[in-house]
Amino acid sequence: MKAVIINKFGTSEVLTYVDCPKPTISEGEVLIRTTYTSVNFADLKNRTGNKAKANFPMILGLDVAGVVEEVFDENSVFKKGDRVIAFPKNGSYAEYVVVKEQLVFKIPNDVPLEKVAAVPTVSFLSYLLTHQIAPISTDESVLIHAASGGVGTMLIQMAKKLGAKKIIGTVSKMEKADIAYTLGAHHILTYDNFSNQVNEFTDGQGVNIIFDSIAGRITEESFNCLAPYGTLVQFGNSGGKVGNIKTADLHSSCRNVKGFSLGTTRASKPEMLQQVAQDIFMLLKDESFQVPIAAIFALEDMQKAHELMESRQHQGKILIKI
């Protein structure tokens, strides 16, 4: 089969399009023929490396949409030909991937594959963030960092469906604002002194919930516009720097901080994903629920896909069609 591998950590040039042996499955696993995969910020982090976890050659990638090719057990709930989305155990940049059955989700017939292909990671993450980690109610205001990206565009729509009274987003430049406004944001700001503007938009009250995937100084400044009893959810580190949180920012104002990782949840609590899968498919059936696609690349053009992700010039998801 064809796959994209890395044999060392580094820039996008380490991504190599090669022939690999077709993988085999064991008990509790299925083999999926990939139709689409996607590029996520976590892929960039994994490409640049953690030497303690180096195991080359390595296939990157978090999710796939495709068709079941083989099941290990004839009593499996899946069968050859089923359309599915899944989270593979050894990367997704390949024509065939192996997945634990707990992390495979059958796509309803009335949900287009092309629509669902863009959202396995961002939809599960966004749904869990807005419905379980920091549930949004109708009288609350929300701040979404990186609002024009794959997760950001999902968070805006979910906040809108849940009835948030004010949805504010941040972007790296205002050229990215249109997509966020189209999806339901009320205000879009750049990161420059965003907390002052957020406070202006909320009459000095601040927002009730902040979704932060950037970390660093963005996390630190977010406390300047988080309302009393508010919640900051930290679920990523796309900025590459650690943010410092002071206890003084928490106890007297009754505010709290929550952390969340979809990767940890896939590994430790996959049942959480099974519980919400059908709700996510129901959302995707709704024609008003949009899945913005920034670009679609071929598998052999993975370097270009990573370069676009790194440039931060994209709006929406970057897909790989296989």
C-alpha positions, 0 to 999 in steps of 0.5 A: 500500500501507499503511505506517508512516513517519517524516519526522523523528526523535522520539517515537512521535508521529512514526510515521505511517500512510500510503499509499505506492507498492508497491515494485518489485524488482531482480535478486536480490530478492523482493517479500513480502506481509507478514503479521506484523512485530515491534517491536524495541529497535533500532526505537526507537533508529532512530526517535529518530535518527541525523542522519548517516543521515537519509533521509526518509521512512523505514520502520522495522522489522527483520523480517517473516513473510509470503508471497512475492508476486513473484520477479525471476528465474524461476530463483529458489529462491522462488516466489509463495505461499511462506511465508517469514520475511525481513529487508527492506532498507528497513524492515518496517512495510509491507504489502509489502517488498523483500528480498534473496534471501540474507535470505529463509528458507522456512518448513517446512510443519509450523511455524506461521506465528504462532509463527515470526512472533515470532522472526526477529530474536530467534531468529537472534540468540539462536542465534548468541550461544549456539552460535557467539559464546559456545557454552554447555557443560553444566558452565557457568553463564550470566547473561542480562540483560533475561531477560523480553524477546524475546531474553532468553526465547529465550536462556533456552530455548537455554541450557536445551537446551544443558544449562547447569548454572545459568541466572540472569536479571536483570529490571527488576522481579520482576513479570517473573520468572514468565515467565523461571522458566517457561522454565527460569531457575534464579534471577531478580534485579533489577538492584540489586546483581545481581553480589553475588547472582550470586556467592552463587548460584555459591558465589563462582565467578561465571558463565562467560558473560554475555549483555548487551544493556543496556550502561552500568553493567550491563556494568561491574558484570557484571565483578564476577561474571564467572568467570576465563576467562569471556566477556561478550558485549555485543550491544546498548545498550538502556540508552542509555549506554556502559559502560567496560571496563578492561584490568585486568578482562581479562588477569590473570583470562583473561576476554574480551569479545565484541561481536556485532550481528545488523544487521552480520551481515545486511549483511556475512555473510548466509551465517551466517544461512543456515547456522543457519536450518534449526536454528532451524526445528527448534527451533520445531517442538518444542512445548516451545520457547515463543515468548511474545507480549506483545501484538499490534497492528494496523499503524495502532496502531504508536504504541501498540506503540512506547509499550509497548516504551518502557514496559518493561512487556512480557514477550516479543515485540510483534507487528504483524499486517498 
